[in-house]
């Protein structure tokens, strides 16, 4: 026998067990012209099982009358041995005896011949029983290969898909064919705030360790909520709910998943602190709409994914978030129904759209999920006297297309600040700024924030509240020290 692509090619292999050499010679002569049949003869029945282990017969012919061992006992031994228990067994006897024949069949023999029969009958019975056994072997080997392939698929896709989705792919004959269909799907996009800036300050191995720590925890949560991870994009995750399996609560599961992921950031940062890494925050955007879903790619590389403007909209919505926030589109809010609890709502005009849309902050979901984010703390404002000088740059994506603008931090609280400047900033715009000390010495050029509220304007001087999205650890410590040194001014109504 030979092996090709994991499956064995079996030849018809005959093992004759008979103490009479003349029988062995006669049978060998009968099979001499059969090129596809290999013949082996064992004269000592006590060595029969050992011989069978070596040659892997597809049929065994065995005499019933031998001096070393009683023939029916050998039938028992052959059937008890794992290597021969399924091999077809033809019993040879010198005469027809109904009682002996019945006992042989009871013990597991497959056939009975009076020796020596006609050549054509011997060859026909050998081929009949061998073919059936070879089919049995090949079927088992095919099943084992399929199980091996399925284990590989599970070990690969199981990192991205829940078990029931993998089951669907395995059970569907066309599960991996290229092609797609239009379907309403809920898309979730996540991103770590300011992580790109962190990567420039940390060793490569620390960056990878932080991402792996984050992705490990988030992947478990997504799979628990039966989501499909479409892609890891650096520190970002694109997940979908509703494909390849569509359920009646796809949007609800997506929001519940997002809220649980935000709560799990405590564990992410606990691991980061233990490893000596900086803490990180995550923003999540969710949108529900019609998309093309299916297998895209080529015959050499296929990827299950989603295509369409509603994927881009989920990404745009995520870009409006600050750390710890989940923003959802109107379509997702409506799909979730009354069990979704929302906080702030804001109108935005995402890039590529002509009209504004409303995005809502998801703060909890009840029903079968019962997951809630902690309530926002009212900031304790500290007035900065004198104000802290800054130079800020408004970002488009991750880059600035503007000159720097001067301004001052006039009030400071944990994670937020009030900026005063002669430059007007749009709500939800992102900025990067340089912080100076009172002697105009640069303290940091890598502070990132988002405008979360536009406040008063007097004589072309504007004020707006920012939420920090990325602050270097040394500056975070410095700001905390400033807050502890200045008393809170709770009378200032900028919360």
C-alpha positions in Angstrom: 0.0 0.0 0.0 1.1 3.6 -0.7 0.0 7.0 0.6 -1.1 10.1 -1.4 -2.3 13.4 0.1 -3.1 11.7 3.4 -5.1 8.8 1.9 -3.6 5.3 1.6 -3.8 3.4 -1.7 -4.5 -0.2 -0.7 -3.7 -3.3 -2.8 -5.5 -6.6 -2.4 -3.4 -8.5 0.1 -4.1 -12.2 0.9 -2.8 -14.0 4.0 -3.2 -17.8 3.9 -2.8 -19.6 7.3 -2.5 -23.3 6.7 0.0 -25.9 8.0 0.0 -27.8 4.7 2.6 -26.4 2.3 0.8 -28.0 -0.7 -2.2 -25.8 0.0 0.0 -22.7 0.1 1.6 -23.7 -3.2 -1.7 -24.4 -4.9 -3.2 -21.0 -3.8 -0.1 -19.2 -4.9 -0.3 -20.8 -8.3 -4.0 -19.7 -8.6 -3.1 -16.1 -7.9 0.1 -16.0 -9.9 -1.5 -14.2 -12.9 -3.4 -11.7 -10.8 -1.1 -8.6 -10.9 -3.1 -6.6 -8.5 -3.1 -9.3 -5.7 -0.2 -9.8 -3.3 -0.1 -13.2 -1.7 1.5 -14.2 1.6 1.6 -17.7 3.2 2.0 -18.4 6.9 2.5 -22.1 7.7 2.8 -21.7 11.5 -0.7 -20.5 12.9 1.0 -19.3 16.2 2.8 -16.6 14.1 -0.3 -15.6 12.2 -1.2 -12.5 14.1 2.4 -11.3 14.1 2.5 -11.9 10.3 -0.8 -10.0 9.9 0.7 -7.0 11.7 3.5 -6.8 9.2 1.6 -7.1 5.9 -1.8 -5.6 6.7 -3.9 -8.2 4.8 -7.2 -7.2 3.1 -8.5 -10.8 3.4 -7.4 -13.8 5.5 -7.9 -17.5 4.5 -7.5 -19.8 7.4 -7.6 -23.6 7.7 -9.8 -25.1 10.4 -7.7 -28.2 11.1 -4.1 -27.5 12.3 -1.9 -29.3 14.8 -0.6 -26.3 16.7 -4.0 -24.6 17.3 -7.6 -25.5 16.9 -9.1 -23.6 14.0 -12.0 -22.0 15.8 -9.7 -20.8 18.5 -7.7 -19.0 15.9 -10.9 -17.3 14.6 -11.4 -16.0 18.1 -7.8 -14.7 18.3 -8.1 -13.0 15.0 -11.3 -11.3 15.9 -10.0 -10.2 19.4 -6.8 -8.7 17.9 -7.4 -4.9 17.0 -5.2 -5.2 13.8 -7.3 -8.1 12.4 -10.7 -7.8 14.0 -12.3 -6.2 10.9 -10.3 -8.0 8.2 -12.5 -10.4 6.2 -11.9 -14.0 7.2 -12.6 -16.9 4.9 -12.5 -20.3 6.7 -11.2 -23.3 4.8 -12.3 -26.8 5.6 -11.9 -30.2 3.9 -15.6 -30.9 4.0 -19.0 -29.3 4.4 -20.1 -29.4 8.1 -23.1 -27.3 8.9 -22.4 -27.3 12.7 -18.7 -26.2 12.2 -19.7 -23.6 9.6 -22.4 -22.2 12.0 -19.9 -21.9 14.8 -17.3 -20.2 12.6 -19.8 -17.6 11.5 -20.9 -17.1 15.1 -17.3 -16.4 16.1 -16.9 -13.8 13.3 -15.9 -15.6 10.1 -17.1 -13.9 6.9 -17.1 -16.8 4.5 -16.6 -20.6 4.3 -15.0 -22.7 1.5 -14.3 -26.3 1.1 -10.7 -26.6 0.0 -9.6 -26.4 -2.6 -12.3 -24.8 -4.6 -12.2 -23.7 -8.3 -9.7 -21.0 -9.2 -12.4 -18.6 -10.5 -14.4 -19.0 -7.2 -11.3 -18.4 -5.0 -10.3 -15.2 -7.0 -13.9 -14.0 -7.0 -14.3 -14.4 -3.2 -10.9 -12.8 -2.5 -11.8 -9.8 -4.7 -15.3 -9.5 -3.2 -14.2 -9.5 0.4 -11.1 -7.4 -0.2 -12.9 -4.7 -2.1 -15.4 -4.3 0.7 -12.7 -4.1 3.3 -10.6 -1.6 1.3 -13.8 0.6 0.9 -14.1 0.4 4.7 -10.5 1.4 5.2 -10.7 4.3 2.8 -14.0 5.6 4.2 -12.4 5.6 7.7 -9.3 7.3 6.4 -11.5 10.0 4.6 -13.4 10.6 7.9 -10.1 11.0 9.8 -8.8 13.4 7.2 -12.0 15.4 7.3 -11.9 15.5 11.1 -8.2 16.6 10.9 -9.2 19.4 8.4 -12.1 20.4 10.7 -9.8 20.6 13.6 -7.5 22.8 11.6 -10.5 25.0 10.6 -11.6 25.2 14.2 -8.2 26.1 15.4 -7.9 28.8 12.8 -11.4 30.2 12.5 -12.1 29.6 16.1 -9.9 32.6 16.9 -12.3 34.8 15.1 -15.7 33.1 15.0 -17.9 31.5 17.6 -18.4 27.8 17.6 -21.9 27.9 16.0 -20.6 30.0 13.1 -17.7 27.5 12.5 -20.3 24.7 12.6 -22.3 26.4 9.9 -19.2 26.7 7.7 -18.3 23.1 8.2 -21.8 21.8 7.6 -22.4 23.8 4.5 -20.9 22.2 1.3 -20.6 25.7 -0.2 -19.6 27.4 3.0 -16.3 28.6 1.7 -17.3 29.5 -1.9 -16.6 33.0 -3.1 -19.6 35.2 -3.3 -21.9 37.4 -1.2 -25.4 38.6 -0.5 -27.0 41.7 0.8 -28.1 41.6 4.4 -28.8 43.9 7.3 -25.8 43.6 9.7 -24.7 45.4 12.8 -21.1 46.6 12.5 -18.9 47.4 15.6 -15.6 49.3 15.2 -13.3 49.7 18.2 -10.1 51.7 18.6 -7.6 52.5 21.4 -7.4 56.3 21.9 -4.0 57.7 21.3 -2.3 54.3 20.9 -0.5 55.4 17.7 1.3 58.0 19.8 2.2 55.4 22.4 3.8 53.2 19.9 6.3 55.8 19.1 7.4 56.0 22.8 7.5 52.2 23.6 9.8 49.4 22.5 8.3 47.2 19.7 7.9 44.2 22.0 6.0 46.3 24.6 3.6 47.5 21.8 2.9 44.0 20.6 2.4 42.7 24.2 -0.1 45.5 24.9 -2.0 44.8 21.8 -2.1 41.1 22.4 -3.2 41.6 25.9 -6.0 43.9 24.7 -7.1 41.7 21.8 -7.1 38.5 23.9 -9.6 39.9 26.4 -11.8 41.6 23.7 -11.9 38.5 21.5 -13.3 36.3 24.2 -16.1 38.9 24.8 -17.0 39.2 21.1 -17.2 35.4 20.7 -19.2 35.1 23.9 -21.8 37.5 22.3 -21.7 35.4 19.0 -20.0 38.1 17.0 -17.7 37.5 14.0 -14.3 39.2 14.1 -13.9 40.5 10.6 -10.5 42.0 11.0 -7.8 43.2 13.4 -6.4 46.5 12.1 -3.5 47.3 14.4 -5.1 48.1 17.7 -8.6 48.4 16.1 -11.2 45.6 15.9 -13.9 45.3 13.2 -16.6 42.9 14.3 -20.0 42.1 12.8 -23.2 40.7 14.2 -25.7 39.1 11.9 -23.4 37.3 9.5 -22.8 34.5 8.6 -25.6 33.7 11.1 -28.5 36.1 11.4 -30.4 36.4 14.6 -33.3 38.6 15.7 -31.2 40.4 18.3 -28.0 41.2 16.4 -28.0 44.9 17.3 -28.8 44.2 20.9 -25.9 41.7 21.2 -23.5 44.1 19.5 -24.3 46.9 22.1 -24.2 44.5 25.0 -20.8 43.3 23.7 -19.5 46.8 23.4 -20.6 47.7 26.9 -19.0 44.6 28.3 -15.8 45.4 26.4 -15.7 48.8 28.0 -16.1 47.3 31.5 -13.3 44.8 30.7 -10.9 47.7 30.0 -10.3 47.6 33.8 -8.8 44.2 33.4 -6.8 45.3 30.4 -5.3 48.2 32.3 -4.7 46.1 35.4 -2.5 43.8 33.3 -0.8 46.8 31.8 0.0 48.2 35.2 1.4 44.9 36.4 3.6 44.7 33.3 4.8 48.4 33.7 2.9 49.6 30.6 0.7 52.7 30.4 -3.0 52.6 30.7 -5.2 52.9 27.6 -8.8 53.8 26.7 -11.1 52.5 24.0 -13.8 54.1 21.9 -16.5 52.0 20.1 -18.8 53.0 17.3 -21.8 50.8 16.2 -24.0 51.1 13.1 -26.7 48.8 11.6 -27.5 48.7 8.0 -27.5 46.8 4.7 -24.2 45.4 3.6 -22.8 42.9 1.2 -21.5 39.9 3.2 -19.7 36.8 2.1 -16.4 35.4 1.0 -14.2 37.8 -0.9 -10.8 37.2 -2.4 -9.4 34.7 -4.8 -9.0 30.9 -5.1 -5.7 31.3 -3.2 -6.8 33.5 -0.4 -10.4 33.9 0.8 -11.7 36.1 3.6 -15.2 36.3 5.0 -16.1 39.9 5.4 -18.5 42.8 4.8 -18.4 45.6 2.2 -20.5 48.8 2.0 -20.9 52.3 3.2 -22.4 51.2 6.5 -19.0 49.8 7.5 -17.4 53.2 6.8 -20.2 54.9 8.8 -19.4 52.7 11.8 -15.8 53.8 11.6 -16.8 57.4 11.4 -19.1 57.1 14.4 -16.2 55.5 16.3 -14.0 58.5 15.5 -16.3 60.7 17.5 -15.9 58.8 20.7 -13.7 59.5 23.7 -12.2 56.8 25.8 -14.8 54.7 27.6 -17.6 55.7 25.3 -19.9 53.7 23.0 -21.7 55.7 20.3 -24.5 54.1 18.2 -26.3 55.2 15.1 -30.1 55.8 14.9 -30.6 52.6 13.1 -28.8 50.6 15.8 -30.8 52.5 18.5 -34.1 51.7 16.8 -33.1 48.0 16.3 -32.3 47.7 20.0 -35.6 49.1 21.1 -36.6 50.1 24.6 -34.0 48.0 26.4 -31.2 50.3 25.3 -30.4 53.2 27.7 -28.8 56.2 26.1 -27.1 59.3 27.5 -25.9 62.2 25.4 -27.1 62.6 21.8 -25.3 64.8 19.3 -25.8 65.6 15.6 -22.7 65.1 13.4 -21.9 65.2 9.7 -19.6 62.3 8.9 -17.2 62.7 6.1 -18.8 61.7 2.8 -22.3 62.6 4.0 -24.3 65.7 3.1 -26.8 65.7 5.9 -26.3 65.4 9.7 -27.1 62.3 11.6 -27.7 61.7 15.3 -25.4 59.5 17.3 -26.3 58.4 20.8 -24.2 57.4 23.7 -25.1 53.9 24.9 -24.8 53.7 28.6 -26.7 50.5 29.4 -28.9 47.7 28.1 -31.4 45.7 30.0 -33.5 42.7 29.0 -31.5 39.5 28.9 -28.2 41.4 29.1 -28.5 43.8 32.0 -25.1 45.6 31.4 -24.5 49.2 32.5 -21.5 51.5 32.4 -20.6 53.4 35.5 -22.2 56.8 35.8 -20.1 59.8 34.7 -18.5 61.6 37.5 -19.1 65.4 37.8 -15.7 66.9 37.2 -14.2 69.0 40.1 -12.8 72.0 38.3 -9.5 73.6 39.3 -8.9 77.2 38.0 -5.4 77.6 36.6 -4.0 80.9 37.7 -2.1 81.9 35.8 -3.4 79.9 32.8 -1.2 77.2 31.3 0.0 78.1 27.8 -0.5 75.6 24.9 -0.1 75.4 21.2 -2.7 73.2 19.5 -3.2 71.7 16.1 -6.6 70.5 14.8 -6.3 67.0 13.3 -7.9 65.5 10.2 -7.7 61.8 10.8 -4.3 61.3 12.5 -2.7 64.3 10.8 -2.9 68.1 11.1 -3.6 70.2 8.0 -3.5 73.5 9.9 -1.0 75.8 11.5 -0.7 75.8 15.2 -3.0 77.9 17.3 -2.2 79.5 20.6 -4.4 79.0 23.7 -4.4 78.5 27.4 -5.8 75.9 29.8 -7.9 78.0 32.2 -9.5 75.2 34.1 -8.5 71.7 34.7 -10.2 68.5 36.0 -9.5 64.8 35.8 -9.4 63.8 32.1 -10.9 67.2 31.0 -9.9 70.8 30.6 -11.2 74.2 29.5 -9.3 75.8 26.7 -9.4 79.6 25.9 -8.2 80.7 22.4 -8.8 83.2 19.6 -9.3 80.2 17.3 -12.7 78.6 17.1 -12.9 74.8 17.3 -15.7 72.6 16.1 -17.5 70.2 18.4 -15.9 66.7 18.3 -12.8 67.8 16.5 -9.6 66.2 17.5 -6.5 68.0 18.4 -2.9 67.5 19.3 -1.2 70.1 21.5 2.0 71.2 23.0 2.0 72.0 26.7 4.4 74.7 28.1 5.2 75.7 31.6 5.0 79.3 32.8 8.5 79.9 31.5 7.5 78.8 28.0 9.6 75.6 28.3 8.0 72.7 26.4 6.7 70.0 28.7 5.2 67.7 26.0 4.3 67.7 22.3 2.4 64.5 22.4 -0.9 65.3 24.1 -4.1 64.4 22.3 -7.7 65.5 23.0 -11.2 65.9 21.6 -13.5 68.9 21.8 -16.5 67.6 23.7 -18.3 70.9 24.3 -18.2 74.4 22.7 -18.7 77.0 25.4 -18.9 80.8 25.5 -17.4 83.3 23.0 -16.7 86.9 23.9 -14.9 89.4 21.7 -13.6 86.7 19.4 -12.2 84.7 22.3 -13.6 81.2 22.4 -13.8 78.6 25.1 -14.3 74.9 24.7 -14.1 71.8 26.8 -11.7 69.1 25.8 -11.4 65.5 26.9 -7.9 64.1 26.9 -7.6 61.0 24.7 -3.9 60.4 25.1 -1.5 61.8 27.6 2.1 60.7 28.2 2.5 59.0 31.6 4.9 61.7 32.9 2.4 64.5 31.9 -0.5 62.5 33.4 1.4 62.5 36.7 2.2 66.2 36.4 -1.5 67.1 35.8 -2.5 65.0 38.8 0.0 66.8 40.9 -1.3 70.2 39.8 -4.8 69.1 40.6 -3.8 68.1 44.1 -2.0 71.4 44.7 -4.8 73.6 43.6 -8.2 73.6 45.4 -11.3 72.7 43.4 -13.5 75.5 42.2 -16.9 73.9 42.1 -18.7 77.2 41.6 -17.5 77.4 38.0 -20.3 76.0 35.9 -18.4 74.3 33.1 -19.3 70.7 33.9 
